[in-house]
Amino acid sequence: MIALDLDRRLGALARLTAEYRDLPGLRLTMAQAGRLCGLSLGEADTVLTALVASGYLCCERSGRYLRVDVDAQRCDAESVAAAIA
């Protein structure tokens, strides 16, 4: 069961990475990412958190995830705003 969960998360990680690479302006909510990959909200949170921690994605205040290199200035501004809020 644990291996299956890990396989699902790794598959979702690969899928989301590919989707964001192929569609640079993509902005997904956690729920949308979960539906796209067939994950629960908890699993989607785990995968998106890993992508944020790796520096590939950032999360806007609106809850949408976007690729850092596409809109790095926006990601940085939102991170600073969140830190001082």
Residue pairs with C-beta under 8 A, 6 or more apart in sequence:
5 43
8 38
8 39
8 43
9 39
9 43
9 46
9 47
11 37
12 33
12 37
12 38
12 39
12 43
12 44
12 47
13 47
13 50
13 51
15 36
15 37
16 33
16 36
16 37
16 47
16 48
16 51
17 51
17 56
19 26
19 36
20 26
20 56
20 57
20 66
20 67
21 67
24 67
24 70
25 66
25 70
26 66
26 67
27 60
27 64
27 65
27 66
28 36
28 64
28 65
29 63
29 64
29 65
30 41
30 44
30 45
30 48
30 63
30 65
31 41
31 44
33 39
33 44
33 47
33 48
33 65
34 40
34 41
34 43
34 44
37 44
37 47
39 47
48 57
48 59
48 65
51 57
51 65
52 58
52 59
52 65
55 68
56 67
56 68
57 65
57 66
57 67
57 68
58 65
58 66
58 68
58 75
58 78
58 79
59 65
59 78
60 66
60 74
60 75
60 78
61 78
61 81
61 82
66 74
66 75
68 75
